[in-house]
């Protein structure tokens, strides 16, 4: 893997190999697909490890703009091709945007495990 951590002014995306979890923290409001490319690369590299479970922990992600939600949705859609990997998405009820937006991911990937607490 190239980069296990991506930091911006207001956010951090970090991969933890022990649990095969990608943590998202802060507020991500990047411009568009080109700006989100490093995050997509990180997610795809983790998926390519072909571990049985891949977790996206968004509990500490206070904000994700529409470009970010679109990017995350495209990644989840792409996971349909990755047989044998259970995608788990962890969210927080404390983050108002997550309950509604993350629920839509379940429609994109049957079998996705969504836990919003």
N, C-alpha and C positions, 0 to 999 in steps of 0.2 A: 504494500500500500504506500502511496506517495505521502499524503498529508493526513494525519489523524486528528488535526484540530484546525478549525477555521475561525478566525476572530475578526470581527468588525468593530465599528465604533460602539454599537449598542447591543451586540450579540456575540454568541459563541456557539459553535457546533463542534462537538467533540465525540470521537469514537473511543469506546472502552472495550478492548479485545476480550477481556476475561468474561464479560457477560454478553458480548456481541450486541452492544447497545450504542446507539447514536443519541447523544444528549443535545437538545436545543435549549438555549437559555437567552433571555433578554427580549429584545424586540427587533424583528427582521422586517425591514421595509426597503428592499433593494429595487432597482429599476425594472429589470425584466430578465428574460432567459439568459442573456450573456452574464449578467451580474450574479445569477444563481448558479452558474456553471460549476464553480468549485464545490458547492454543496451537493449538486447532482453527481459530480464525479466521486465524491466521498461516499455517498449513498450507494452508487453502483459498484464501487470497489468492495464495500462491505457485503453487498448482496452476492457478488461474484465469489466470495469466500465459501459460499454454499453451506453455511452452518444451518442446522435444522430450525433454529429460531433466530429471527432478527427483530430487535426491538428498537422502536423510535420513541424516545422519552421526551415528550413535549410539555411536561408538567410545569416547567419553569419558563415557558415561552409565553410572554405576556402579549405579544402581538405578532401577527403574520399577515402581510398585505395580500391583496388579491393575486399578484404575480407569484408570491410565495405559496399560496394555497394551490394555485394552478400547477406550479412546479411539483409540489408534494403529491398532488392528484395524478400527474403524469407518471411519477415514480411508482406510485401504488399500482396504477394500471399496468405498468411494465412488469410488475412482480407476478402478473398472471403467467408469464412465460417461464418464470423460475420455479419449476416444479420441486416439491420437497422442502420448501422453505415456508415456515409459519411466520407471517408478519404480525407483530404485536405493536399496537400504538397505545401509548400511555398518555393520558391527558388529565387536566385538573378542572374541576367545577369552579375553581376560583378565577379562572380565566374565561371571561364571558364569551369570547369568540369560539372557544374550542368545542363546546357541546354541540352546537349546530354544524360547524364546519367539519369537524372530525367524523361526525356521524355519516356524512356523505361518502367518506372513504370506504365504508362498509359496502356500499352499493357498487363501488368500482372493483372491489376484490372480494368475491365470496370466500369466506374462510378467514378473512382478516379478523384478528381479535382486538377489539377496541375496549379499553378500560379507562373510563373517565370517573375519577373519584374526587 
